[in-house]
Amino acid sequence: MTHDTPPIRVMLVDDHALVRMGFRMLLADAQITVAAEADTGEQACQRYPQVQPDVVVMDLSMPGMGGLEAMRRLLAHDPRARVLALSAHEDSVHPRRMLQAGALGYLAKRSAPEALIAAVRAVARGERYIDAATAQALAAAQFDGQANPAETLSAREFSVFLQLAQGMTVAQIAATLNLSLSTVGSHLYRIKQKLGASNQAELTLVALRWGLIQV
């Protein structure tokens, strides 16, 4: 990087302070500036307009609306927002959902530290970045005869499903996603129909079986 090139400005969104601190130190070593931090998707949506970062590094699993919904709202506010999704999940559904929803990059948290630097720089240039293990999982899923049942859900149904699977009530989901109780109820009905589940506990078992949530 030349002296004439301004540093990349990043907003870190992760609910673990130690993770953010580690990332901040790692990025600083690469002359990448952390312009802001947030520990929830809601906080990220509030701070983004003031900060206008070059890249949002967004963890998927956070309390509240979570990373997927937060990214949707950021992109609705600013279609040029560049999001690098970060996840500890091992499945292929999360990366596909995030990339389809508008993330430019997807990085597994198990990736080597230097991968974060490469991913942030690529996304800042407007280029797509997917870590090698995730790319392999996505490719393998194309040829795997055992389809993940969550693939049948719409984008909104998937968001509701994840929150239901994590034990949130219909009222909590309605408040978090800014939906009416009846709308969430309708989503719940369709989700149970599509996944062959009769109650919320069975939805949680489906999510655990397919690695969509972590205990």
C-alpha positions in Angstrom: 0.0 0.0 0.0 1.4 3.4 -0.9 1.3 6.5 1.3 -1.3 8.0 -1.1 -3.7 5.1 -0.6 -6.1 5.6 2.3 -6.4 2.7 4.7 -9.4 0.3 4.4 -12.0 1.2 7.0 -13.8 -1.7 8.6 -16.7 -2.1 11.0 -16.4 -5.3 13.1 -19.8 -6.8 14.1 -19.4 -9.7 16.6 -21.0 -10.3 20.0 -17.7 -11.5 21.6 -15.4 -8.7 22.7 -12.3 -10.9 22.7 -13.0 -11.9 19.1 -13.3 -8.3 18.1 -10.1 -7.4 19.9 -8.2 -10.2 18.2 -9.5 -9.1 14.8 -8.7 -5.5 15.5 -5.1 -6.3 16.4 -4.8 -8.5 13.3 -6.2 -5.9 11.0 -4.0 -3.2 12.6 -0.9 -5.2 11.7 -2.0 -5.1 8.1 -2.7 -1.3 8.2 -6.4 -1.8 8.1 -8.4 0.6 10.3 -11.3 -0.6 12.5 -13.5 2.5 12.3 -16.3 1.1 14.5 -17.4 -2.0 16.4 -20.8 -3.4 17.2 -21.9 -6.4 19.3 -25.4 -6.9 17.7 -26.9 -6.6 14.3 -29.2 -3.9 15.6 -26.2 -1.8 16.7 -24.5 -2.3 13.4 -27.5 -1.0 11.5 -27.6 2.1 13.8 -23.9 2.9 13.4 -23.4 2.1 9.7 -24.8 5.4 8.3 -22.5 7.5 10.5 -19.4 5.4 9.9 -19.8 4.5 6.2 -17.1 1.7 6.4 -15.5 0.2 3.3 -16.1 -3.3 4.6 -18.5 -4.7 7.3 -17.2 -7.9 8.9 -20.4 -9.5 10.1 -20.6 -12.5 12.4 -23.7 -14.6 11.6 -24.6 -15.9 15.1 -25.4 -13.0 17.4 -28.3 -12.3 19.9 -31.2 -10.4 18.4 -31.8 -10.2 14.7 -28.5 -12.0 13.8 -26.1 -11.4 11.0 -28.3 -12.4 8.0 -31.1 -10.0 8.9 -28.7 -7.2 9.8 -27.0 -7.6 6.4 -30.3 -7.4 4.6 -31.1 -4.2 6.4 -27.7 -2.7 5.7 -28.1 -3.5 2.0 -31.6 -2.1 1.9 -30.2 1.1 3.3 -27.1 1.2 1.2 -27.0 -1.3 -1.8 -23.3 -0.5 -2.2 -22.5 -1.9 1.3 -19.7 -4.5 1.2 -20.2 -7.3 3.7 -17.8 -10.0 4.6 -19.8 -12.7 6.5 -18.0 -14.6 9.2 -19.2 -17.8 10.7 -18.3 -20.8 12.8 -20.9 -22.9 11.1 -19.7 -25.9 9.1 -22.8 -26.3 6.8 -23.3 -25.1 3.2 -26.7 -23.5 3.8 -25.4 -20.4 5.7 -22.8 -19.4 3.1 -25.3 -19.9 0.3 -27.9 -17.8 2.1 -25.5 -15.0 2.9 -24.1 -14.9 -0.6 -27.5 -15.0 -2.2 -28.6 -12.2 0.1 -25.8 -9.9 -1.0 -22.6 -10.7 1.0 -19.5 -10.2 -1.1 -17.4 -12.6 1.0 -17.8 -15.5 3.3 -15.1 -16.6 5.7 -15.1 -19.5 8.2 -13.8 -18.6 11.6 -11.6 -21.6 11.5 -9.7 -20.1 8.6 -6.0 -19.0 9.1 -5.6 -15.4 10.4 -4.1 -14.2 7.1 -7.3 -15.2 5.3 -9.1 -12.4 7.2 -6.7 -9.9 5.7 -7.0 -11.3 2.2 -10.8 -11.4 2.5 -11.1 -7.8 3.8 -8.9 -6.5 1.0 -10.8 -8.5 -1.7 -14.2 -7.3 -0.5 -12.9 -3.7 -0.2 -12.0 -3.9 -3.9 -15.6 -5.2 -4.6 -14.4 -8.7 -5.3 -16.0 -11.9 -4.1 -14.1 -13.9 -1.5 -15.0 -17.4 -0.2 -12.5 -19.4 1.9 -11.3 -22.7 0.4 -13.1 -25.0 2.8 -16.4 -23.2 2.4 -16.1 -23.2 -1.4 -15.4 -26.9 -1.3 -18.5 -27.5 0.9 -20.6 -25.5 -1.5 -19.4 -27.4 -4.5 -19.9 -30.8 -2.7 -23.4 -29.8 -1.7 -24.3 -29.5 -5.4 -23.6 -33.2 -5.9 -24.7 -34.5 -2.5 -27.9 -36.6 -2.8 -29.0 -35.7 0.7 -30.4 -32.3 0.4 -30.6 -30.0 3.5 -34.3 -29.5 4.2 -33.7 -25.8 5.1 -33.0 -25.2 1.4 -36.8 -25.4 0.8 -37.4 -22.3 3.0 -37.7 -18.8 1.6 -35.2 -16.2 2.8 -37.6 -14.8 5.4 -38.7 -18.3 6.5 -35.1 -19.2 7.0 -34.5 -16.2 9.3 -37.6 -17.1 11.3 -36.6 -20.8 11.4 -33.2 -20.0 12.9 -34.7 -17.9 15.6 -37.4 -20.4 16.4 -34.7 -23.2 16.5 -32.8 -21.1 19.1 -35.8 -20.9 21.4 -37.2 -17.5 20.6 -40.9 -17.0 21.0 -43.2 -15.8 18.2 -43.6 -12.5 20.0 -39.8 -12.1 20.4 -39.3 -12.9 16.7 -42.0 -10.4 15.6 -40.3 -7.7 17.7 -36.8 -8.5 16.5 -37.7 -8.8 12.8 -40.2 -6.0 12.9 -43.1 -8.3 11.7 -46.6 -8.7 12.9 -47.5 -11.7 15.2 -49.8 -13.1 12.5 -47.0 -12.9 9.8 -44.6 -14.8 12.1 -47.4 -17.2 12.8 -47.9 -17.8 9.1 -44.2 -18.3 8.6 -44.1 -20.8 11.5 -47.0 -22.8 9.9 -45.2 -23.0 6.5 -41.9 -23.8 8.1 -43.3 -26.7 10.0 -45.1 -28.0 6.9 -42.0 -27.8 4.8 -39.7 -29.4 7.4 -42.2 -32.0 8.6 -42.0 -30.7 12.2 -44.9 -30.6 14.6 -43.5 -28.3 17.2 -40.6 -25.9 18.0 -38.5 -28.6 19.7 -38.5 -30.6 16.5 -37.4 -27.5 14.6 -34.5 -27.2 16.9 -33.6 -30.9 16.3 -33.7 -30.3 12.5 -31.4 -27.3 12.9 -28.9 -29.2 15.1 -28.8 -32.2 12.9 -27.9 -30.1 9.9 -25.4 -27.9 11.7 -27.5 -24.7 11.4 -27.2 -23.8 15.0 -24.6 -24.5 17.7 -25.2 -25.7 21.3 
